[in-house]
Amino acid sequence: MDGQTSQGTRRPRSTPPHAIVIGSGFGGLAAAVRLGARGYKVTVLERLDAPGGRASVFRQDGFTFDAGPTIVTAPFLFEELWTLCGRRMADDVELREMNPYYRIRFHDGEVFTYSGDPEAMRAEVARISPDDVAGYEGFLKASEERFRIGFTELAHAPFGSVMDMLKVAPDLLRLSGYRSVYDLVAKHLRNERLRTIFSYHPLLVGGNPFAASSIYAMIAYLERHWGVHWAMGGTGSLVKGLVGLIEGQGNTVRCNADVARILVKDGRAVGVRLASGEELAADIVVSNADSAWTYRHLLAPEERHRWTDRKVERSRYSMGLFVWYFGTNRRYDDVTHHTIMMGPRYRGLLDDIFNRKILADDFSIYLHRPTATDPALAPEGCDAFYALVPVPNLDGGPDWTGPATEQFRQRVQRHLSATLLPGLEQSVVTSKVMTPLDFRDRYLSLKGAGFGLEPVLLQSAWFRPHNASEEVKGLYLVGAGTHPGAGMPGVLSSARVLDTVVPDAAALA
Ligand SMILES: Cc1cc2nc3c(=O)[nH]c(=O)nc-3n(C[C@H](O)[C@H](O)[C@H](O)COP(=O)(O)OP(=O)(O)OC[C@H]3O[C@@H](n4cnc5c(N)ncnc54)[C@H](O)[C@@H]3O)c2cc1C
């Protein structure tokens, strides 16, 4: 017998239902693996010439640069994908636990070594402020409590109805989810530097520590629980591994395929139209494109009731990112793999970035030196780096098409040369910059946001675009802009939610 496809044509019963995944970020790749394991025929359509999205890789002058994520937490979420394919992740990707996790360096040179070792952490806290050790323990407990609810219970639950939200409201109240991460940390710690060290985590998922719900304080415990890891060969090896899983399932990742429209018939997604005009039919469509872009540009306005153009435009978006990738013809062996360089201001700088949306004179930098762990990413005797600087998204900031970009790069270079990388001006041999404009034009991220919708309470869980679209049937969303949010654990979890909300392939056969 034949099955009825959503386009009304007949599909032979023996043919599995077809799922199209728009975008090959980690959310899209994980969704493809999960749907493939559940019996769908899957086609991933990626507009760029290589998979990975923000985690894509570029090679330049003998150096290998991961464009985006570098800190792997909650590795079990990756491992699960290999298990679903009857494989072991270790056969494809070697993960190494980092020790220390990172160094946090203040503008006057004081350094806090942040690790997963409880004794070493207590000693570091005591060195900065002996009176805060008990408060630190209290904060860790508070972080763990939020992890138990926020990660274990909420991150993998679909928030499809307002009832789902009401059910968790008592927990959110009890854990003071309406307070900011900074407020929670400040309740436990008195020293301002320690407050900075233990509250900055929301920035890793695009949030302002002074505005992100204190539920995000769970990240400190999440790191402690599963460790902080590095994928040897770079994060790109995880992308390559996932593409291998998808192809091993007999499915396809097609690059240079730019989706212009999600096709809808009788309130149901039935396929996509590419920018080239080609149409592809599908039984379900999963969008891993930026959720704001998906609704603003890929789904026709007449199909949208909640995510109208006005609502999309008026939502709050995460900060922009300025990323300078560079290689040096010498090694800086005393620089750790991950360094967070705090500027002289914390609250004021974040206010400039998130609220006033101006490019300030000062900045903080996350400096990535993968060659500390993985020398093969650069020619012998050389180092590969990137310097990531939070900046306003395209609602403000400078005109990045003009001289501002090179001027800003030079300021970052001067600062690094004067602090951790002496003589940098003379040793840079390769260089490339990404600004919020690249995030808009390359990844199609609305307002050039580094992490999609900003993670604030009223844009989280039920308030975020749902994983099972509330606009049309048969459309699903994964990735940073949907529930639970940005970061590799977040987007892998969004794909995990699909197991709950997408019907089994057999039900559509
Ligand atoms: C510089 C940087 C550093 C980061 N560091 C970390 C870190 O250390 N640890 C961590 O956990 N997280 C980190 N993050 C966050 C993390 O990288 C992201 O949240 C996550 O990778 C986003 O995945 P995603 O599934 O949302 O897809 P994305 O990576 O955003 O990919 C979406 C894909 O969809 C494609 N696409 C969009 N529209 C279309 C269309 N119309 N047709 C076809 N294809 C389309 C895009 O080209 C892109 O490839 C970092 C992010 C950045 C930018």
The ligand as an SDF file (V2000), in Angstrom:
LIG
                    3D

 53 58  0  0  0  0  0  0  0  0999 V2000
   32.8240   32.7590   18.2780 C   0  0  0  0  0  0  0  0  0  0  0  0
   31.9180   31.8280   19.0440 C   0  0  0  0  0  0  0  0  0  0  0  0
   32.4130   31.0790   20.0990 C   0  0  0  0  0  0  0  0  0  0  0  0
   31.5840   30.1990   20.7830 C   0  0  0  0  0  0  0  0  0  0  0  0
   32.1170   29.4350   21.7880 N   0  0  0  0  0  0  0  0  0  0  0  0
   31.3690   28.4570   22.3340 C   0  0  0  0  0  0  0  0  0  0  0  0
   31.9660   27.4980   23.1950 C   0  0  0  0  0  0  0  0  0  0  0  0
   33.1710   27.5530   23.4480 O   0  0  0  0  0  0  0  0  0  0  0  0
   31.1880   26.5020   23.6960 N   0  0  0  0  0  0  0  0  0  0  0  0
   29.8520   26.3990   23.3900 C   0  0  0  0  0  0  0  0  0  0  0  0
   29.1950   25.4690   23.8620 O   0  0  0  0  0  0  0  0  0  0  0  0
   29.2680   27.2890   22.5580 N   0  0  0  0  0  0  0  0  0  0  0  0
   29.9990   28.3000   22.0140 C   0  0  0  0  0  0  0  0  0  0  0  0
   29.4350   29.1610   21.1230 N   0  0  0  0  0  0  0  0  0  0  0  0
   27.9970   29.0420   20.8370 C   0  0  0  0  0  0  0  0  0  0  0  0
   27.7220   27.9120   19.8640 C   0  0  0  0  0  0  0  0  0  0  0  0
   28.7250   27.8900   18.8840 O   0  0  0  0  0  0  0  0  0  0  0  0
   26.4130   28.1230   19.1520 C   0  0  0  0  0  0  0  0  0  0  0  0
   25.3680   28.4370   20.0570 O   0  0  0  0  0  0  0  0  0  0  0  0
   26.0050   26.8790   18.3630 C   0  0  0  0  0  0  0  0  0  0  0  0
   27.1080   26.3220   17.6720 O   0  0  0  0  0  0  0  0  0  0  0  0
   24.9250   27.2910   17.3930 C   0  0  0  0  0  0  0  0  0  0  0  0
   24.4370   26.1420   16.7570 O   0  0  0  0  0  0  0  0  0  0  0  0
   23.0860   26.1800   15.9480 P   0  0  0  0  0  0  0  0  0  0  0  0
   22.5900   24.7740   15.8980 O   0  0  0  0  0  0  0  0  0  0  0  0
   22.1830   27.2080   16.5040 O   0  0  0  0  0  0  0  0  0  0  0  0
   23.4760   26.5420   14.4600 O   0  0  0  0  0  0  0  0  0  0  0  0
   24.4410   27.6060   13.7650 P   0  0  0  0  0  0  0  0  0  0  0  0
   25.8430   27.2810   14.1030 O   0  0  0  0  0  0  0  0  0  0  0  0
   23.9660   28.9640   13.9740 O   0  0  0  0  0  0  0  0  0  0  0  0
   24.2260   27.1630   12.2480 O   0  0  0  0  0  0  0  0  0  0  0  0
   23.0600   27.4440   11.5350 C   0  0  0  0  0  0  0  0  0  0  0  0
   23.3360   27.0330   10.1160 C   0  0  0  0  0  0  0  0  0  0  0  0
   22.1660   27.2660    9.3290 O   0  0  0  0  0  0  0  0  0  0  0  0
   22.5810   27.7260    8.0590 C   0  0  0  0  0  0  0  0  0  0  0  0
   21.4750   28.4390    7.4640 N   0  0  0  0  0  0  0  0  0  0  0  0
   20.8790   29.5640    7.9500 C   0  0  0  0  0  0  0  0  0  0  0  0
   19.8880   29.9420    7.1330 N   0  0  0  0  0  0  0  0  0  0  0  0
   19.8590   29.0440    6.1050 C   0  0  0  0  0  0  0  0  0  0  0  0
   19.0600   28.9170    4.9420 C   0  0  0  0  0  0  0  0  0  0  0  0
   18.0920   29.7920    4.6670 N   0  0  0  0  0  0  0  0  0  0  0  0
   19.3040   27.8770    4.0980 N   0  0  0  0  0  0  0  0  0  0  0  0
   20.2750   26.9730    4.3670 C   0  0  0  0  0  0  0  0  0  0  0  0
   21.0720   27.0660    5.4660 N   0  0  0  0  0  0  0  0  0  0  0  0
   20.8600   28.0840    6.3300 C   0  0  0  0  0  0  0  0  0  0  0  0
   23.7510   28.6340    8.3710 C   0  0  0  0  0  0  0  0  0  0  0  0
   24.5640   28.8380    7.2430 O   0  0  0  0  0  0  0  0  0  0  0  0
   24.4670   27.8280    9.4600 C   0  0  0  0  0  0  0  0  0  0  0  0
   25.3840   26.9300    8.8980 O   0  0  0  0  0  0  0  0  0  0  0  0
   30.2330   30.0690   20.4250 C   0  0  0  0  0  0  0  0  0  0  0  0
   29.7240   30.8290   19.3710 C   0  0  0  0  0  0  0  0  0  0  0  0
   30.5540   31.6930   18.6850 C   0  0  0  0  0  0  0  0  0  0  0  0
   29.9920   32.4720   17.5340 C   0  0  0  0  0  0  0  0  0  0  0  0
  1  2  1  0
  2  3  1  0
  2 52  2  0
  3  4  2  0
  4  5  1  0
  4 50  1  0
  5  6  2  0
  6  7  1  0
  6 13  1  0
  7  8  2  0
  7  9  1  0
  9 10  1  0
 10 11  2  0
 10 12  1  0
 12 13  2  0
 13 14  1  0
 14 15  1  0
 14 50  1  0
 15 16  1  0
 16 17  1  0
 16 18  1  0
 18 19  1  0
 18 20  1  0
 20 21  1  0
 20 22  1  0
 22 23  1  0
 23 24  1  0
 24 25  2  0
 24 26  1  0
 24 27  1  0
 27 28  1  0
 28 29  2  0
 28 30  1  0
 28 31  1  0
 31 32  1  0
 32 33  1  0
 33 34  1  0
 33 48  1  0
 34 35  1  0
 35 36  1  0
 35 46  1  0
 36 37  1  0
 36 45  1  0
 37 38  2  0
 38 39  1  0
 39 40  1  0
 39 45  2  0
 40 41  1  0
 40 42  2  0
 42 43  1  0
 43 44  2  0
 44 45  1  0
 46 47  1  0
 46 48  1  0
 48 49  1  0
 50 51  2  0
 51 52  1  0
 52 53  1  0
M  END
$$$$
